[in-house]
Amino acid sequence: MSLDSETLARFIVALRRFVDERLIPAEAEVAETDEIPASVVTGMRDLGLFGLTAPEAFGGLGLTMEEEVLAIFELGRAAPAFRSMFATNIGIGMQGIAIDGTPEQKEKYLPRLASGELIGSFALTEPDVGSDAAAVRTTARREGDTYVINGTKRFITNAPHAGLFTVMARTDPAQKGAAGVSAFAVERGTPGLSTGKPERKMGQQGAHVCDVIFEDCRVPASALIGGVEGQGFKTAMKVLDKGRLHIAAACVGLSERIIDDMLDYAVGRRQFGKPLADFQLLQAMFADSKADAYAARCMVLDAARKRDAGQDVGLEASCAKMFASEAVGRIADRNVQVHGGNGYIREYRAEQLFRDARLFRIYEGTTQIQQIIIARALAAEARSRAGL
Ligand SMILES: Cc1cc2nc3c(=O)[nH]c(=O)nc-3n(C[C@H](O)[C@H](O)[C@H](O)COP(=O)(O)OP(=O)(O)OC[C@H]3O[C@@H](n4cnc5c(N)ncnc54)[C@H](O)[C@@H]3O)c2cc1C
């Protein structure tokens, strides 16, 4: 652990207080206006949330994976749009450079990402390239000391605010798969880079996604992350392994918050002369929800600890992401049911959290993609046992 246990405990308490006193009370306003108030963003910066995982040498807190998931269990209790604001900086929008960047790239970008002065986005998905991420069509053609990037990236979180994009582009058109893909750090303001109109989404209002368009966008060769061509897909997968544990932790936090909401409502509301909490058919929902959330928490912590111990946790990260995101979907759905008609009404948070939770099963690899990763890893183990 990079923090001693007392400092970590104090930090977790501070995060819980920030969530309870600043984030949850602002949820309705954010859902209505689709904007996170500037004062809340300043509060996030002051707490160091944009630099939770950046190495200490670059101004971050350098949290281990276990510490990160413990922090996200707390922060995940608030509506997910808040987490999205700083999450690309500590996750997918920064990790490519932190894991595989050259010393110059780290020096140039990590301190400003860690402070939140610069927002980072991760641009892999394209209009025709989603789950089959290795099929990237955006191209980066080498010309002298530069690369010329052409293509469109779709649904890029925080792109409307980002100052820096980690962009996966094909440097070798002869290689159709992963081997032809490289990663680039591209700054906003580079001629030829533009962003589209923010999408109108089902949920998570306050978090913004849009297209990122590259039209003969010329970047210096020094923008190639790690300085080596053909490593971009590997970089993206390393980023996503870590990102999936982070997302799973966010699902745990939201699950636990929703269970609290569910029970608060059920002990207060009476029907047939009794609190809802006394009805056994609803008690089954509470119990199933708690077991779901507890199992997800244990899975995330176990995988995080294994990652910190240096183990490859690709399979565990997929298990955790799949289970925790499906679990929060079930829990958010049960919460609407426990709220009855009120569960369908905007004034109560149940319907918003139900819509917010839906995204977790889709981004950073859908449930089906996690199933494929898990099943392939199991088959590889079986072949190896059989000597095949
Ligand atoms: C709000 C939001 C934010 C996002 N943020 C980012 C971001 O910051 N950066 C980024 O790069 N991307 C981002 N994405 C993109 C996201 O990661 C993709 O939408 C996701 O990976 C799925 O890709 P797709 O939408 O193209 O769906 P598709 O790949 O077209 O999949 C459609 C359906 O088919 C299933 N499917 C696909 N292939 C298979 C298969 N082989 N076997 C079985 N089923 C399969 C999928 O599971 C899914 O159910 C974001 C998306 C959203 C909605």
The ligand as a MOL file (V3000), in Angstrom:
LIG
                    3D

  0  0  0     0  0            999 V3000
M  V30 BEGIN CTAB
M  V30 COUNTS 53 58 0 0 0
M  V30 BEGIN ATOM
M  V30 1 C -21.8480 6.7380 -22.7910 0
M  V30 2 C -20.7430 5.9790 -23.4650 0
M  V30 3 C -19.4290 6.2980 -23.1680 0
M  V30 4 C -18.3900 5.6560 -23.8500 0
M  V30 5 N -17.0870 6.0560 -23.6190 0
M  V30 6 C -16.1090 5.5670 -24.4320 0
M  V30 7 C -14.7880 6.1040 -24.3630 0
M  V30 8 O -14.4880 6.9910 -23.5480 0
M  V30 9 N -13.8570 5.6390 -25.2360 0
M  V30 10 C -14.1330 4.6680 -26.1470 0
M  V30 11 O -13.2370 4.3110 -26.9030 0
M  V30 12 N -15.3610 4.1220 -26.2320 0
M  V30 13 C -16.3650 4.5640 -25.4060 0
M  V30 14 N -17.6270 4.0610 -25.4960 0
M  V30 15 C -17.8950 3.0110 -26.4690 0
M  V30 16 C -18.1910 1.6560 -25.8330 0
M  V30 17 O -17.0360 1.1160 -25.2700 0
M  V30 18 C -18.8140 0.7720 -26.9240 0
M  V30 19 O -20.1080 1.3010 -27.1820 0
M  V30 20 C -18.8830 -0.6910 -26.5100 0
M  V30 21 O -17.6010 -1.2520 -26.4270 0
M  V30 22 C -19.7340 -1.5170 -27.4830 0
M  V30 23 O -19.3890 -1.2830 -28.8080 0
M  V30 24 P -20.5310 -0.9110 -29.8620 0
M  V30 25 O -21.3550 0.1720 -29.2660 0
M  V30 26 O -19.9040 -0.6590 -31.1700 0
M  V30 27 O -21.4320 -2.1860 -29.9170 0
M  V30 28 P -21.2410 -3.4500 -30.9130 0
M  V30 29 O -19.8270 -3.9080 -30.8670 0
M  V30 30 O -21.8450 -3.1430 -32.2210 0
M  V30 31 O -22.1170 -4.5530 -30.1610 0
M  V30 32 C -23.5380 -4.6240 -30.2760 0
M  V30 33 C -24.0070 -5.8490 -29.5030 0
M  V30 34 O -23.4290 -7.0270 -30.0670 0
M  V30 35 C -22.7250 -7.7480 -29.0650 0
M  V30 36 N -21.5520 -8.3780 -29.6680 0
M  V30 37 C -20.5680 -7.7860 -30.4110 0
M  V30 38 N -19.6600 -8.7060 -30.7780 0
M  V30 39 C -20.0550 -9.8900 -30.2500 0
M  V30 40 C -19.5270 -11.2170 -30.2580 0
M  V30 41 N -18.3760 -11.5240 -30.8680 0
M  V30 42 N -20.2120 -12.1870 -29.6060 0
M  V30 43 C -21.3710 -11.9030 -28.9550 0
M  V30 44 N -21.9390 -10.6670 -28.9150 0
M  V30 45 C -21.2680 -9.6840 -29.5390 0
M  V30 46 C -22.3550 -6.7130 -28.0180 0
M  V30 47 O -22.1270 -7.3030 -26.7400 0
M  V30 48 C -23.5820 -5.8260 -28.0380 0
M  V30 49 O -24.5750 -6.4200 -27.2450 0
M  V30 50 C -18.6770 4.6470 -24.7890 0
M  V30 51 C -20.0130 4.3010 -25.0510 0
M  V30 52 C -21.0340 4.9610 -24.4240 0
M  V30 53 C -22.4480 4.6060 -24.7590 0
M  V30 END ATOM
M  V30 BEGIN BOND
M  V30 1 1 1 2
M  V30 2 1 2 3
M  V30 3 2 2 52
M  V30 4 2 3 4
M  V30 5 1 4 5
M  V30 6 1 4 50
M  V30 7 2 5 6
M  V30 8 1 6 7
M  V30 9 1 6 13
M  V30 10 2 7 8
M  V30 11 1 7 9
M  V30 12 1 9 10
M  V30 13 2 10 11
M  V30 14 1 10 12
M  V30 15 2 12 13
M  V30 16 1 13 14
M  V30 17 1 14 15
M  V30 18 1 14 50
M  V30 19 1 15 16
M  V30 20 1 16 17
M  V30 21 1 16 18
M  V30 22 1 18 19
M  V30 23 1 18 20
M  V30 24 1 20 21
M  V30 25 1 20 22
M  V30 26 1 22 23
M  V30 27 1 23 24
M  V30 28 2 24 25
M  V30 29 1 24 26
M  V30 30 1 24 27
M  V30 31 1 27 28
M  V30 32 2 28 29
M  V30 33 1 28 30
M  V30 34 1 28 31
M  V30 35 1 31 32
M  V30 36 1 32 33
M  V30 37 1 33 34
M  V30 38 1 33 48
M  V30 39 1 34 35
M  V30 40 1 35 36
M  V30 41 1 35 46
M  V30 42 1 36 37
M  V30 43 1 36 45
M  V30 44 2 37 38
M  V30 45 1 38 39
M  V30 46 1 39 40
M  V30 47 2 39 45
M  V30 48 1 40 41
M  V30 49 2 40 42
M  V30 50 1 42 43
M  V30 51 2 43 44
M  V30 52 1 44 45
M  V30 53 1 46 47
M  V30 54 1 46 48
M  V30 55 1 48 49
M  V30 56 2 50 51
M  V30 57 1 51 52
M  V30 58 1 52 53
M  V30 END BOND
M  V30 END CTAB
M  END
